[in-house]
C-alpha cells in the first residue's frame, strides 16, 4: 500500500515519494512500514483546478495512514482481488477517514519470462593476480575502480560501483558504503563496523588486510572475494546466464530473524522476509551520537542521548510493523567507549577489555547510562506506541547479576508482559553451566551469542590471526553447549534463539539447532532467505523422522 498527502497524481509524476506499507496476506498483520518525508502536495482548488501547496510542518515526516487504516485498505484490496480472480492494481482516496476505491485494473507488468544477466565467473579468479589477503567479512565477489578514502572529507570520492578502500570505517562512512560495490579495509575483524555494516548492506567486504591503503591507489581496477578474503588485480571474466524468478521463501515454524545495527537500513531490510530483528545492536546508534553518554550526563545533556536513541529505536520498530525488535542493551568494551568524545575521562585502561568492564556488571556498578537506555525504550513503547520493542541483557556473569538487572528494569517501569519480553544473552560458560538457575530468575527467553561463547569455550580470539584457525562453532565442546542450551530452554518452556554468525555460515549447524528445538535463528540480512530454505528443509526432516 502506498500513500501520500494530497492528490495521487504527484505519486504518478514522481514529484513525491509515497509511504510504503506491506501487509501479510495470511493474517493481515503489518509486515513493514517505510515512512517518506513529504514537503509539497497537490490539492484541488475551485475553480482554477489543481494547485501545488506546502505540507504543514507537523505532517512532513508523519505517517500518512494509521495501522487500522492500513489493515482496512488491505482487506478491501484482498476482497477486490478475490472478486476478479487476478492480481489487481488499485487506486484509492481518503476523505474525512472514509476510503474510496477509484480504480482497479489487472496487473499487466508481471514478468513471467527469465531475463539474461551477466555475473562473475568464479573460475576466472584462479587466473588473476593475487595482491593480498585479509579476513573475509561479507560474502560475494565485487569488482571496480578503487576509491581510496583516508579522511571523512574524501567520502565524496566514492561513486556508485567503486571499491571503497580505507583504514577502517565508522558510522560516518555509511552513505559511501551504500554507494560502493565492495569494501576493503586495513584494520578490523569480523565484528568490526566495516564487517557488520557490509553484511547488513549485502556488500562484499574484506577487512584487516593491513596493507590495502598502501598497495592500492585511486583508479586501480581490482576484484575482491568476500568469502575468501582475497583481493586481486584487474577485473574478472563475466558470463551471461539466465536469471530465473527467485524461489518462493517458505514459511517456517522456527523464526528467522535478522541482525541489525544501522537505523537508516531498517526501512529497506524490513521489506524482506525476516520474521523480526533478533539482535538490534545499540553500539552503532550510540557511535552516531558520538559523545560518551557519561559526558552528556556530566554536562546535563542526558536528553540528547535519550532523544537520539529513541529516534534510532523508533526507525526499527516502525519499519518492522508487528514483528518483534529485540534490543540488546549496550555492550561497549572500555576500549570502544574510550573512542567516543569525552570517553577517556570515564573509561579505565584495561589489559583485556573483552573480559573487563562490560555488559550487565556495568549497569549494576553505575546504572546512570543504562537508565537512559530504559528511558528511550519507554519513549518508543509508551509515547510512540511501538509495543514490538523487547529488551535483551548481554554478558551476564552471575545469577545475582541477572536478578539485580531485573530489579533495575522493573524500577524504571518496564514490567514483563505479553508485549514486553526480557531476554538474556547466553555467551559465557557460566550461563551454560547454571542455565536453569538463570531461567529461574524469571526470563522470557535466551539468545545464544555464538561468537563470544565459542571464543570463551575454546579460549581463542577469532580476530587474532595467529590463533583464529582454532575458532570453530562446530567444535564438539561448543556443539555440546548449544544442545544443552536449546534443550534446557525447551524444558522450561522459554524461547531460545541464536544470534551469532554461525547459522548463516554452516547449514549443518542450523539443521542441528532445528532438530534440537531452537525457536529462532538470527542472521545477517543477506542470509535470511537462504537460512529460511535451510530451516524449512530441516523442519521437514524432523517431521518425517521425529
C-alpha positions as semicolon CSV with decimal commas, in nm:
position;residue;x (nm);y (nm);z (nm)
1;X;0,000;0,000;0,000
2;X;0,133;0,343;-0,097
3;X;0,005;0,671;0,042
4;X;0,080;1,042;0,005
5;X;-0,079;1,369;0,118
6;X;-0,296;1,540;-0,146
7;X;-0,399;1,409;-0,485
8;X;-0,239;1,092;-0,619
9;X;-0,113;1,250;-0,941
10;X;0,210;1,361;-0,769
11;X;0,292;0,994;-0,698
12;X;0,248;0,907;-1,068
13;X;0,460;1,203;-1,178
14;X;0,733;1,117;-0,928
15;X;0,708;1,458;-0,761
16;X;0,670;1,297;-0,417
17;X;0,780;0,967;-0,267
18;X;0,487;0,789;-0,102
19;X;0,483;0,594;0,224
20;X;0,517;0,221;0,157
21;X;0,332;-0,032;0,373
22;X;0,346;-0,411;0,339
23;X;0,073;-0,629;0,497
24;X;0,082;-1,006;0,543
25;X;-0,196;-1,167;0,339
26;X;-0,230;-1,464;0,574
27;X;-0,327;-1,277;0,891
28;X;-0,343;-0,906;0,796
29;X;-0,063;-0,805;1,030
30;X;0,165;-0,519;0,923
31;X;0,492;-0,656;0,787
32;X;0,676;-0,327;0,733
33;X;0,636;0,050;0,716
34;X;0,851;0,292;0,517
35;X;0,757;0,650;0,602
36;X;0,862;0,907;0,341
37;X;0,922;1,276;0,404
38;X;0,677;1,493;0,205
39;X;0,706;1,871;0,186
40;X;0,462;1,952;-0,101
41;X;0,129;1,816;-0,221
42;X;-0,125;1,871;-0,497
43;X;-0,476;1,984;-0,397
44;X;-0,794;2,070;-0,584
45;X;-0,868;2,443;-0,584
46;X;-1,205;2,553;-0,726
47;X;-1,241;2,699;-0,986
48;X;-0,878;2,709;-1,104
49;X;-0,816;2,334;-1,089
50;X;-0,520;2,176;-0,909
51;X;-0,257;2,364;-0,713
52;X;0,079;2,284;-0,554
53;X;0,092;2,374;-0,183
54;X;0,329;2,315;0,109
55;X;0,259;2,033;0,353
56;X;0,208;2,152;0,711
57;X;0,519;2,124;0,930
58;X;0,361;1,861;1,159
59;X;0,277;1,638;0,862
60;X;0,609;1,641;0,672
61;X;0,759;1,337;0,849
62;X;0,433;1,187;0,974
63;X;0,296;0,853;0,853
64;X;0,003;0,905;0,617
65;X;-0,208;0,616;0,750
66;X;-0,286;0,470;1,090
67;X;-0,240;0,096;1,143
68;X;-0,618;0,047;1,139
69;X;-0,646;0,228;0,805
70;X;-0,361;0,021;0,656
71;X;-0,531;-0,304;0,755
72;X;-0,873;-0,183;0,635
73;X;-0,726;-0,099;0,292
74;X;-0,551;-0,436;0,278
75;X;-0,879;-0,620;0,345
76;X;-1,055;-0,417;0,074
77;X;-0,773;-0,495;-0,169
78;X;-0,792;-0,865;-0,083
79;X;-1,167;-0,878;-0,145
80;X;-1,135;-0,699;-0,481
81;X;-0,859;-0,937;-0,595
82;X;-1,075;-1,237;-0,497
83;X;-1,367;-1,085;-0,692
84;X;-1,161;-1,055;-1,014
85;X;-0,955;-1,377;-0,965
86;X;-0,638;-1,191;-1,070
87;X;-0,382;-0,959;-0,901
88;X;-0,510;-0,601;-0,913
89;X;-0,351;-0,256;-0,922
90;X;-0,593;-0,029;-0,734
91;X;-0,613;0,344;-0,673
92;X;-0,782;0,479;-0,365
93;X;-0,853;0,807;-0,190
94;X;-0,949;0,906;0,162
95;X;-1,165;1,199;0,268
96;X;-1,258;1,255;0,633
97;X;-1,148;0,900;0,721
98;X;-1,375;0,747;0,455
99;X;-1,200;0,526;0,197
100;X;-1,298;0,541;-0,171
101;X;-1,171;0,291;-0,431
102;X;-1,147;0,495;-0,750
103;X;-0,993;0,239;-0,985
104;X;-0,899;-0,129;-1,008
105;X;-0,725;-0,292;-1,304
106;X;-0,536;-0,618;-1,363
107;X;-0,160;-0,603;-1,306
108;X;-0,008;-0,647;-1,653
109;X;0,357;-0,592;-1,565
110;X;0,428;-0,930;-1,402
111;X;0,749;-1,056;-1,566
112;X;0,699;-1,427;-1,620
113;X;0,995;-1,471;-1,856
114;X;1,355;-1,517;-1,739
115;X;1,597;-1,239;-1,830
116;X;1,961;-1,269;-1,930
117;X;2,211;-1,118;-1,688
118;X;2,588;-1,101;-1,657
119;X;2,765;-1,236;-1,349
120;X;3,121;-1,308;-1,238
121;X;3,276;-1,637;-1,346
122;X;3,426;-1,762;-1,014
123;X;3,677;-1,980;-1,203
124;X;3,832;-1,671;-1,362
125;X;3,965;-1,564;-1,020
126;X;4,213;-1,853;-1,029
127;X;4,385;-1,692;-1,330
128;X;4,403;-1,343;-1,174
129;X;4,698;-1,195;-0,985
130;X;4,650;-1,208;-0,608
131;X;4,764;-0,879;-0,449
132;X;4,698;-0,954;-0,081
133;X;4,462;-1,133;0,155
134;X;4,258;-1,014;0,452
135;X;3,979;-1,151;0,667
136;X;3,659;-1,249;0,482
137;X;3,390;-1,019;0,624
138;X;3,090;-1,016;0,389
139;X;3,042;-1,281;0,118
140;X;3,028;-1,217;-0,255
141;X;3,255;-1,106;-0,539
142;X;3,288;-0,734;-0,617
143;X;3,494;-0,553;-0,878
144;X;3,552;-0,195;-0,987
145;X;3,778;0,106;-0,954
146;X;3,938;0,190;-0,621
147;X;3,821;0,498;-0,431
148;X;4,080;0,542;-0,157
149;X;3,946;0,735;0,142
150;X;4,185;0,840;0,417
151;X;3,965;1,110;0,570
152;X;3,594;1,184;0,605
153;X;3,635;1,488;0,381
154;X;3,713;1,250;0,092
155;X;3,398;1,040;0,119
156;X;3,253;1,200;-0,194
157;X;3,529;1,024;-0,392
158;X;3,325;0,706;-0,363
159;X;3,098;0,686;-0,666
160;X;2,839;0,419;-0,738
161;X;3,019;0,095;-0,820
162;X;3,359;0,191;-0,674
163;X;3,554;-0,026;-0,433
164;X;3,588;0,170;-0,109
165;X;3,941;0,130;0,031
166;X;4,013;0,280;0,372
167;X;4,195;0,227;0,700
168;X;3,874;0,147;0,892
169;X;3,513;0,264;0,878
170;X;3,284;0,442;1,124
171;X;2,912;0,532;1,116
172;X;3,001;0,843;0,912
173;X;3,106;0,613;0,626
174;X;2,763;0,453;0,578
175;X;2,642;0,677;0,289
176;X;2,962;0,597;0,096
177;X;2,938;0,227;0,188
178;X;2,592;0,222;0,030
179;X;2,738;0,350;-0,300
180;X;3,030;0,108;-0,302
181;X;3,019;-0,228;-0,480
182;X;3,281;-0,363;-0,239
183;X;3,482;-0,261;0,068
184;X;3,845;-0,326;0,170
185;X;4,000;-0,205;0,497
186;X;4,342;-0,212;0,661
187;X;4,210;-0,280;1,010
188;X;3,927;-0,467;1,178
189;X;3,798;-0,819;1,224
190;X;3,468;-0,992;1,166
191;X;3,300;-0,793;1,443
192;X;3,427;-0,454;1,322
193;X;3,197;-0,177;1,198
194;X;3,304;-0,242;0,837
195;X;3,227;-0,613;0,860
196;X;2,891;-0,581;1,032
197;X;2,757;-0,297;0,815
198;X;2,881;-0,464;0,494
199;X;2,679;-0,772;0,583
200;X;2,375;-0,557;0,659
201;X;2,412;-0,386;0,321
202;X;2,488;-0,710;0,136
203;X;2,812;-0,557;0,005
204;X;3,115;-0,791;-0,032
205;X;3,397;-0,691;0,203
206;X;3,749;-0,788;0,307
207;X;3,885;-0,639;0,632
208;X;4,209;-0,640;0,829
209;X;4,437;-0,651;0,522
210;X;4,698;-0,424;0,692
211;X;4,824;-0,303;0,352
212;X;4,524;-0,205;0,135
213;X;4,569;0,173;0,160
214;X;4,943;0,135;0,089
215;X;4,914;-0,111;-0,202
216;X;4,617;0,048;-0,379
217;X;4,567;0,392;-0,531
218;X;4,267;0,576;-0,673
219;X;4,151;0,438;-1,005
220;X;4,313;0,094;-0,970
221;X;4,086;-0,180;-1,101
222;X;4,055;-0,465;-0,851
223;X;3,836;-0,764;-0,766
224;X;3,767;-0,889;-0,414
225;X;3,619;-1,212;-0,288
226;X;3,442;-1,151;0,042
227;X;3,412;-1,524;0,105
228;X;3,787;-1,595;0,097
229;X;3,942;-1,257;0,184
230;X;4,139;-1,248;-0,141
231;X;4,196;-0,923;-0,333
232;X;4,303;-0,948;-0,698
233;X;4,445;-0,707;-0,956
234;X;4,219;-0,639;-1,255
235;X;3,859;-0,724;-1,342
236;X;3,707;-1,073;-1,358
237;X;3,561;-1,252;-1,657
238;X;3,183;-1,211;-1,682
239;X;2,949;-1,482;-1,805
240;X;2,594;-1,443;-1,934
241;X;2,329;-1,657;-1,771
242;X;1,956;-1,668;-1,726
243;X;1,814;-1,501;-1,419
244;X;1,518;-1,708;-1,305
245;X;1,243;-1,589;-1,080
246;X;1,356;-1,621;-0,720
247;X;1,239;-1,930;-0,537
248;X;0,949;-1,857;-0,306
249;X;1,069;-1,813;0,051
250;X;0,900;-2,073;0,272
251;X;0,718;-2,008;0,597
252;X;0,888;-2,180;0,889
253;X;0,787;-2,266;1,245
254;X;1,137;-2,166;1,354
255;X;1,160;-1,788;1,331
256;X;1,436;-1,646;1,113
257;X;1,530;-1,304;1,245
258;X;1,786;-1,052;1,123
259;X;2,083;-0,891;1,300
260;X;2,092;-0,512;1,256
261;X;2,262;-0,200;1,389
262;X;2,222;0,087;1,140
263;X;1,882;0,264;1,169
264;X;1,899;0,402;0,814
265;X;1,898;0,049;0,672
266;X;1,591;-0,062;0,869
267;X;1,318;0,053;0,623
268;X;1,478;-0,135;0,333
269;X;1,566;-0,454;0,520
270;X;1,224;-0,462;0,687
271;X;1,066;-0,518;0,345
272;X;1,245;-0,852;0,322
273;X;1,139;-1,185;0,467
274;X;1,285;-1,168;0,819
275;X;1,041;-1,253;1,099
276;X;1,179;-0,966;1,309
277;X;1,506;-0,832;1,448
278;X;1,676;-1,091;1,668
279;X;1,969;-0,868;1,758
280;X;1,947;-0,489;1,746
281;X;2,292;-0,361;1,839
282;X;2,299;-0,046;2,049
283;X;2,661;0,037;1,969
284;X;2,618;0,184;1,620
285;X;2,338;0,417;1,727
286;X;2,548;0,540;2,020
287;X;2,854;0,577;1,797
288;X;2,641;0,802;1,572
289;X;2,563;1,021;1,873
290;X;2,941;1,042;1,901
291;X;2,965;1,165;2,262
292;X;3,022;0,939;2,561
293;X;2,687;0,914;2,746
294;X;2,852;0,990;3,080
295;X;2,991;1,314;2,938
296;X;2,637;1,406;2,831
297;X;2,519;1,326;3,184
298;X;2,805;1,533;3,330
299;X;2,707;1,825;3,103
300;X;2,336;1,790;3,197
301;X;2,251;1,690;2,838
302;X;2,101;1,347;2,908
303;X;1,803;1,432;2,692
304;X;2,025;1,443;2,383
305;X;2,114;1,077;2,437
306;X;1,757;0,971;2,517
307;X;1,614;1,157;2,218
308;X;1,865;1,028;1,964
309;X;1,849;0,670;2,088
310;X;1,467;0,689;2,087
311;X;1,475;0,811;1,726
312;X;1,704;0,524;1,625
313;X;1,495;0,261;1,801
314;X;1,176;0,404;1,651
315;X;1,311;0,360;1,298
316;X;1,344;-0,012;1,359
317;X;1,015;-0,063;1,543
318;X;0,819;0,143;1,293
319;X;0,979;-0,026;0,992
320;X;0,920;-0,381;1,116
321;X;0,547;-0,342;1,173
322;X;0,411;-0,606;1,410
323;X;0,732;-0,812;1,412
324;X;0,947;-0,813;1,728
325;X;1,260;-0,598;1,756
326;X;1,495;-0,730;2,026
327;X;1,722;-0,453;2,150
328;X;2,046;-0,568;2,308
329;X;2,143;-0,315;2,573
330;X;2,487;-0,153;2,541
331;X;2,778;-0,391;2,545
332;X;3,061;-0,150;2,466
333;X;3,401;-0,264;2,584
334;X;3,613;0,004;2,754
335;X;3,849;0,044;2,458
336;X;3,549;0,107;2,229
337;X;3,380;0,351;2,469
338;X;3,706;0,548;2,505
339;X;3,687;0,639;2,134
340;X;3,374;0,849;2,189
341;X;3,412;1,221;2,266
342;X;3,487;1,254;2,637
343;X;3,539;0,878;2,672
344;X;3,892;0,895;2,812
345;X;3,765;1,069;3,125
346;X;3,520;0,789;3,208
347;X;3,675;0,465;3,083
348;X;3,958;0,274;3,255
349;X;4,253;0,136;3,062
350;X;4,218;-0,243;3,066
351;X;4,464;-0,513;2,959
352;X;4,181;-0,738;2,833
353;X;3,862;-0,541;2,754
354;X;3,675;-0,848;2,632
355;X;3,676;-0,984;2,989
356;X;3,658;-0,643;3,152
357;X;3,408;-0,373;3,247
358;X;3,117;-0,455;3,016
359;X;2,762;-0,589;2,995
360;X;2,537;-0,638;3,298
361;X;2,811;-0,565;3,552
362;X;2,843;-0,212;3,413
363;X;2,470;-0,145;3,466
364;X;2,490;-0,260;3,829
365;X;2,805;-0,068;3,927
366;X;2,676;0,252;3,767
367;X;2,321;0,244;3,632
368;X;2,326;0,603;3,501
369;X;2,375;0,511;3,132
370;X;2,151;0,205;3,148
371;X;1,882;0,431;3,295
372;X;1,897;0,648;2,981
373;X;1,855;0,338;2,763
374;X;1,549;0,233;2,962
375;X;1,401;0,582;2,923
376;X;1,450;0,557;2,545
377;X;1,276;0,217;2,541
378;X;0,985;0,362;2,740
379;X;0,960;0,652;2,496
380;X;0,932;0,421;2,198
381;X;0,690;0,179;2,364
382;X;0,468;0,415;2,564
383;X;0,482;0,753;2,387
384;X;0,522;0,636;2,026
385;X;0,318;0,320;2,080
386;X;0,555;0,064;1,927
387;X;0,496;-0,234;2,154
388;X;0,713;-0,466;1,943
389;X;1,032;-0,348;2,120
390;X;1,183;-0,602;2,362
391;X;1,499;-0,594;2,575
392;X;1,795;-0,833;2,590
393;X;2,069;-0,818;2,854
394;X;2,426;-0,906;2,742
395;X;2,727;-1,058;2,917
396;X;2,565;-1,158;3,246
397;X;2,837;-1,327;3,451
398;X;2,635;-1,448;3,753
399;X;2,278;-1,530;3,851
400;X;2,289;-1,250;4,108
401;X;2,376;-1,000;3,833
402;X;2,068;-1,108;3,637
403;X;1,848;-1,059;3,944
404;X;1,988;-0,710;4,007
405;X;1,945;-0,603;3,642
406;X;1,584;-0,725;3,652
407;X;1,524;-0,509;3,960
408;X;1,667;-0,203;3,781
409;X;1,449;-0,265;3,474
410;X;1,134;-0,308;3,688
411;X;1,213;0,001;3,899
412;X;1,204;0,210;3,579
413;X;0,851;0,099;3,495
414;X;0,925;-0,178;3,244
415;X;0,743;-0,492;3,356
416;X;0,747;-0,822;3,169
417;X;0,421;-0,882;2,983
418;X;0,279;-1,041;2,668
419;X;0,407;-0,741;2,472
420;X;0,734;-0,679;2,660
421;X;0,977;-0,969;2,674
422;X;1,301;-0,974;2,873
423;X;1,576;-1,195;2,735
424;X;1,934;-1,278;2,829
425;X;2,233;-1,342;2,606
426;X;2,397;-1,681;2,668
427;X;2,759;-1,613;2,577
428;X;2,964;-1,708;2,885
429;X;3,034;-2,067;3,001
430;X;2,873;-1,984;3,340
431;X;2,547;-1,913;3,152
432;X;2,556;-2,264;3,009
433;X;2,655;-2,440;3,332
434;X;2,397;-2,259;3,550
435;X;2,133;-2,205;3,281
436;X;1,846;-2,343;3,491
437;X;1,932;-2,103;3,774
438;X;1,935;-1,808;3,531
439;X;1,599;-1,917;3,387
440;X;1,451;-1,948;3,735
441;X;1,525;-1,577;3,789
442;X;1,237;-1,513;3,551
443;X;1,325;-1,484;3,182
444;X;1,108;-1,489;2,872
445;X;1,387;-1,624;2,658
446;X;1,757;-1,659;2,591
447;X;1,964;-1,589;2,283
448;X;2,294;-1,763;2,219
449;X;2,577;-1,525;2,134
450;X;2,775;-1,789;1,950
451;X;3,067;-1,559;1,866
452;X;3,170;-1,482;2,226
453;X;3,058;-1,821;2,357
454;X;3,281;-2,006;2,111
455;X;3,579;-1,784;2,190
456;X;3,536;-1,832;2,566
457;X;3,480;-2,209;2,548
458;X;3,783;-2,259;2,322
459;X;3,996;-1,982;2,477
460;X;4,050;-1,837;2,130
461;X;4,033;-1,483;1,989
462;X;3,886;-1,516;1,639
463;X;4,023;-1,174;1,542
464;X;4,380;-1,282;1,626
465;X;4,513;-1,430;1,301
466;X;4,768;-1,643;1,489
467;X;4,505;-1,849;1,674
468;X;4,192;-1,777;1,463
469;X;4,207;-2,117;1,283
470;X;4,114;-2,285;1,615
471;X;3,787;-2,089;1,629
472;X;3,501;-2,314;1,514
473;X;3,139;-2,313;1,633
474;X;3,117;-2,681;1,527
475;X;3,381;-2,790;1,777
476;X;3,232;-3,076;1,987
477;X;3,260;-2,872;2,309
478;X;3,066;-2,584;2,154
479;X;2,810;-2,818;1,998
480;X;2,753;-2,983;2,339
481;X;2,691;-2,637;2,491
482;X;2,448;-2,539;2,213
483;X;2,247;-2,859;2,252
484;X;2,234;-2,815;2,631
485;X;2,112;-2,454;2,599
486;X;1,839;-2,536;2,347
487;X;1,707;-2,843;2,529
488;X;1,716;-2,677;2,872
489;X;1,519;-2,379;2,737
490;X;1,269;-2,614;2,577
491;X;1,229;-2,798;2,908
492;X;1,147;-2,469;3,086
493;X;0,915;-2,353;2,807
494;X;1,104;-2,032;2,724
495;X;1,219;-1,916;2,381
496;X;1,572;-1,993;2,267
497;X;1,744;-1,825;1,974
498;X;2,093;-1,782;1,837
499;X;2,224;-1,452;1,704
500;X;2,589;-1,518;1,618
501;X;2,717;-1,562;1,263
502;X;2,725;-1,942;1,271
503;X;2,370;-2,015;1,137
504;X;2,432;-1,806;0,826
505;X;2,760;-1,985;0,753
506;X;2,705;-2,351;0,845
507;X;2,387;-2,514;0,717
508;X;2,470;-2,839;0,902
509;X;2,479;-2,649;1,233
510;X;2,148;-2,480;1,156
511;X;1,992;-2,819;1,085
512;X;2,112;-2,947;1,423
513;X;1,970;-2,644;1,604
514;X;1,630;-2,701;1,443
515;X;1,646;-3,071;1,529
516;X;1,713;-2,986;1,896
517;X;1,414;-2,748;1,902
518;X;1,555;-2,395;1,877
519;X;1,278;-2,135;1,837
520;X;1,469;-1,878;1,630
521;X;1,790;-1,808;1,446
522;X;1,906;-1,454;1,370
523;X;2,138;-1,392;1,077
524;X;2,278;-1,111;0,860
525;X;2,030;-0,961;0,610
526;X;2,186;-1,123;0,306
527;X;2,143;-1,469;0,464
528;X;1,775;-1,450;0,566
529;X;1,620;-1,616;0,258
530;X;1,894;-1,879;0,233
531;X;1,857;-1,961;0,603
532;X;1,478;-1,991;0,567
533;X;1,530;-2,254;0,298
534;X;1,775;-2,445;0,522
535;X;1,539;-2,425;0,820
536;X;1,238;-2,536;0,612
537;X;1,427;-2,844;0,489
538;X;1,542;-2,924;0,843
539;X;1,186;-2,893;0,975
540;X;1,062;-3,132;0,706
541;X;1,320;-3,392;0,811
542;X;1,227;-3,353;1,179
543;X;0,858;-3,403;1,097
544;X;0,935;-3,704;0,881
545;X;1,174;-3,884;1,116
546;X;1,053;-3,748;1,452
